[in-house]
Amino acid sequence: MKSAHDIIIKPVLTEQSYDQISQKKYTFLVDPKATKSQIKSAVEEVFGVKVEKVNTLNHQGKVKRQGKFEGRTAATKKAYVSLTKGSKSIEFFESMAQ
């Protein structure tokens, strides 16, 4: 069993993710093997909030070439986390958005 800090790699801080903070929706880069229930429990444990819904997106790595050699960049997984109406907001994102 992985710890909560192993599941959540880092927050995604983009213009689009900033726009969703007011709706209590947050975006995280997570472990590619993590399930939605593991992500939900990890966010609740780390930030002390109540999660309503988790949507995930798998992103395959891009094909890159260096001369005749071809390889891929690392595949990633994003999690879009929606909090319940009565839940407090995540303070880390609130300080970044101002």
N, C-alpha and C positions, 0 to 999 in steps of 0.2 A: 504494500500500500504506500503510495507516494504521499508526501506531506503537501499541505496546501500551497506552500511556497514553491514546490517543484512543479505544480500544475499551472499556476499563473506565472508566466515568464515576465511580462511587462505590460503596462497600459499602452494603448494606441492613442497618440495625441495628434489629431488632425483637425482641420476645420470642420469636417463632417461630424467627427465625434464630439467636438465642442458644442455644436448646434443641438445635439441630442441630450446634453447634460440637463437642460431645463425640463426634459421629459423623464428624467431619472433612468436614462439608458446609457450604459457605459460599454466601452470596447476594450478587450484585452487580447494580447497574444498569449496563447496557451499551448500546452504540450500536445503534439499531434495525436497522441494515443489516448487523451483524456476524453471521457464521456460527458454528456450534458449534466448528469447527476453529480459527477465528481467536480465539475466546474462550479456548479451551484453551491455545493457544500464548501468548496475552497473559498469562494467569494464571501460567503456568509461568515466563515471562520476568520478570515484575514481582516475584513473591514467591519464586521459586526453589524451587518444590514440584513434585511429580509428580501430574498430574490423571488420574483414572480415567474420569470421566464428566461430561458437561455436559448439563443439561436447561434449556430456555429457555421463556419465557412472554411472549407479546406482549400488551400491554394497550392497548386503544384509549382515546383521550382522552374525558373526559366532555363532554357537551353542556352548555354554560353560556349563560345569557341575561343581557343587560344591556338592559332595556327591550324594544324590538322587535328588537334585533339578537341574533343567535345565532351562537355559535362553539364551538370545541372546545378543550379543554386539550391539551397535548402528549401524543402517544402515547409509551409507554415499552416497554422490553424488559428483563426480569429473566433472569439466568442463575443456576442452581443448580449449583454446582461440587462434585463429590465427589472427594476425594483418595484415593490408593492407601493401603493399610494401612501400608507401609513409609515413606511420605512424612512429612516433618516438618509440624507445623501452622503456620498463618499467624500470625505473632507479633502483627500488628496487632489481630486479633480476640481473641486471648488476653488482651491487656492491657485491652481494652474489657469483656470478660466478667467480670473480677474486681471 
